[in-house]
Amino acid sequence: MPMLRIDQGNENEEKQLSAYITDALERIIFQRLGI
C-alpha cells in the first residue's frame, strides 16, 4: 500500500495543507525575528 497516493480530488486538500504549512512557517520565522 503506497504511503502517498495522488488523486485528482485531493487538489483542494493539498492547497489547504500547503497554505497551513506556509502560515505556520511564517509565524515561526516572525517569532524568531521578534517581529
C-alpha positions in Angstrom: 0.0 0.0 0.0 1.7 3.2 -1.1 2.1 5.9 1.6 1.5 8.7 -0.8 -1.3 8.5 -3.4 -2.1 11.3 -5.7 -5.8 11.6 -6.5 -7.5 14.2 -8.8 -9.9 15.1 -6.0 -7.2 16.0 -3.5 -6.1 19.2 -5.0 -8.1 21.3 -2.6 -6.7 19.4 0.4 -3.2 19.9 -0.9 -3.7 23.6 -1.3 -5.2 23.9 2.2 -2.3 21.9 3.6 0.4 24.0 1.8 -1.3 27.2 3.0 -1.4 25.9 6.6 2.3 24.9 6.4 3.2 28.3 4.9 1.3 30.1 7.6 2.9 28.1 10.4 6.4 28.7 8.9 5.8 32.4 8.7 4.7 32.5 12.3 7.8 30.7 13.4 10.1 32.9 11.4 8.4 36.1 12.7 8.7 34.8 16.3 12.4 34.1 15.8 12.9 37.6 14.3 10.8 39.2 17.0 8.5 40.9 14.5 
